Amino acid sequence: MNKTPNDDKFLPGHKQVGRRLIPPLMQLKNMVPTSFQDETLSDLIWLAALFRKYADRETIEKLSTFLRSCTELLNDEKSPPLAFLSNFARLSPQQHKAIREMAEKTGLLPWLQEALQHQAALLSPYPLAFIFSSDCAHLERDSAISLLKADVSSLLDRHSSFATKVQVTAVYSMMITGKLFISKDIEMPDFDAVIKAPESEAAKRAASFVRATLNGRIGVHGIAGEENTWARIFWRQAFRLEGCS
């Protein structure tokens, strides 16, 4: 294996195969590389909507509270990581009810509804439909489509600062809710740098780490290689909507 003098300094844990550098997480067993746009983007549109609606720190803090509370409420180590939208559809009606009641008691329900109502109005079945009631106000259709188009567009370039912020938040949430465990042998990046200094080398390392994690969809559904049916449903509907094709 050929190594350049700076490999150990700047790319700890990477493995060089020919001209390719393989990140640490992509070296783990059962990693199944997938297309971000085809498989993962649809799972992150709700996070994109939250970040587009609210300030970064508010979004991270309230989302972390919500996801931690969901994990404690479900009290099941086999429950899926709920940073990924499709996993809400895996829960039972009783679990949906409990999560909605928790969100209402903590004041997070209207916060979520305000940012996500356009997605709920356009997409069916929407994995978070249970947080809305029949009397919940819905946007005019053209406005809802414009908002959904913006959610999707913000993630199409996964290397952009905004899309990186969303991806980092998804992976970070898996870690704080016990759905992703990183070996002590892997050097952890500085996730805060993505928010504080998005152009810094520290932010770039964090972004690379997170992209590698999501590329293999480690723990996203709990089963490596499992088909994401929500992605297929989402793109089928999105392509039918004016402005999303």
N, C-alpha and C positions, 0 to 999 in steps of 0.2 A: 504494500500500500504506500503510495507516494503522499507525502505531506509537505506543505509549504511551511516556512519558518513561523508563520503567524497563526497556523491552524489552532494550536492549543490555546493561544491567547484570546482569539476572537470567536472560535467555534468549538467550545468545549463539548465533548460527547458526540460530535459529528463523526460519521464514518465515510471515508472516501472510497467510492467504487468507480474506477475510471476517472471521468471528469465530474461525476456527480458527487455531491455532498449530501448524505442522508442524515436528517436531524435525529436526535436521540429517540423521540417518541415513535418515529417511523420504523425504528429497529425492533420494536416490541412485537411479540407473537400476536397473531390474530388481527393484525392491522389490515384493514381492507380499504385501500385508497378509493375515493369516490369523487364525483364532480361536485364542487361546492354549489354551483348554480343549480344543477339538476336535483341534488339531494338535500342540501343543507340550507340554502337561502330561504326557502319557504318556512323553515323552522324558526328563523330569526326575524321574520317580518314584524312580529309583535314588539320585539326589543327595539327594532328600528323606529317604530311608531312612537314608543316611549321616549327615546332619545331625541327624536325630532320635535316632540311636544314640550318636553321639560328640560331643565338644565342638567348637565352631566352629573353633578354631585347628588342632586335630588333624585335623579333616576337610579343611580347606583345604590344609594342608601335605601330608598323605598322598595326597590326591586329585591335587594338582598333581604330586607325584612320580610317581604311577602314570601319569597322562596324558602327562607329558613322556617317561617311559620308553617308553610305547606308541608315541609319535611317532618317537622315535629308533630304536626297534626296526623299525617299518614302513619308515622311511626312504623315504617316498614323498610328495612334495608334493601328490599328488592324493588321498591318503588322507583320509577324512572326519573331522570333529572328533568325538572320542569322548566328549565331555561329554554328547552326546545318545545315549541308550540304543540307539535303532534302528540307529545306524551300526555297532555291533558286528556286526550281522547281515550287513553288507555285506562283511565280511572273510572270507578263505578259511579252511578248516580248519587249514591250516599256520600261518596268522597267529594263529588262536585258540590253537593249541598253544604258539606262541612267547610269546604274552602271558601265558598261564597259568604257563609256566615262569619267566618274568621275575617275575611276582607272587609266586611261591613262593620264589624266591631272595631277593627283597627283603623278605620277611616280610609283604607286603601281602595275600597270598591269604586267610589266615584272617580278617583285618580286613574284607575285602570280603564273604566268605562269611557271617560272623556277622550283618552288617547286612542282607544281601540274600536270605538263604535262604527267607524267607517269600514273596518275589516269585517266586523260581525254582520253589517248590513249587506255586504257584497258576497261573502263567501259562505258556502254551505256544503257539508257540515263544517262549521267553524269550531275548532277545539276548545275555545274559550267562550262559546255561546252561552254557557250556563251562568256567566256572571252578569248577563243582561236579562231584563224582564220585558214583558210585552209593552209596558208603558214607557220604556226607555226611548228617549228621543233619538231619531235617526237623521243623518244628514241627507240633503238632496243628492240624488244618484250621481250626477255629474261631479259634484264636489267630492263625494266619497271615492269615485274612481280616480280623481286627481290625487287625492291623498294616498291611495293604495299604490298608484304609479310612482309617487315620490318615495314611498317605503321601499319598493322593489329597486328603483333606480339607485337609491343610496347604498345598496349592497352589491350591485353588479360588479363594481370594481372592488374586489375584496381587499386590495392593497391600499385603498384610500384611508385617510385618517378616520373618517366616520365609520366605515365598515370594520376597520380594525378595532375600534372602540367597542362595537357591538360584539364582535367575536371574542375579544378579551373578557368582556362581561359574562358571556355565556360560559366560558371555560372557568373563570373565577368562581362563578356561582356553583358549578359542579364541585369545585374543591371545598367551598365553605359549607356545602350541604352533605358532604361525605359521599359524593357520587363519583369522584375521581381522586385517586391517590397517586401521587408522584413519588417515585423511588428517591431515596435520599442521595443516591448516586448521580441524580440529574440536577444540575445547577438551575435553580429557579430564576426566571427573569424578573425584572422590576415592572410589574403591571401598572403601577402608578405613573410611570413615565409616559404611557400611552395618552394619558389625560394631561399631565403637567408639561411634558415636552415631547409632543408627537413626532418631531423631526430628529430627535436625538438617537444616538446609537443604541441606548438602552431600550428605547421604544421599538426600534427595529428588531432587536433581539426578542423582545416580548411578542411582537407581531409574528415573527417566524415560528416561535414556539407554539403559539396558539393555532396558527394555520396548520402546522403539522399535526396537532391534536385533532382538529376538526376534519382534516383530510382522511383520517382513519375512522372517524366517528366513534372513537373509543368511548364506550359506556353510554353513548347517546340514547340507544334503545336497549342496551343491555345485552344484545346479541350481535356479534360481529357479522356484517354482511346482510342483516335483515333489511328487507325492502321497506322503504319509507313511502307508504301508500298516500300519506297526506301530501307529499311533494307532487305526486301524479295528479291528485285531485286539484291541488292549488293551481298548477300550471295549466291544466285543462280549462279551468274557469277563468284564469287570468287572461289567457289568449282570446277569450270570447269578449272580454270587456274592452270597450273603446279606450284607446290610449295605452293599453297594457300588452298589446300584441307586438 
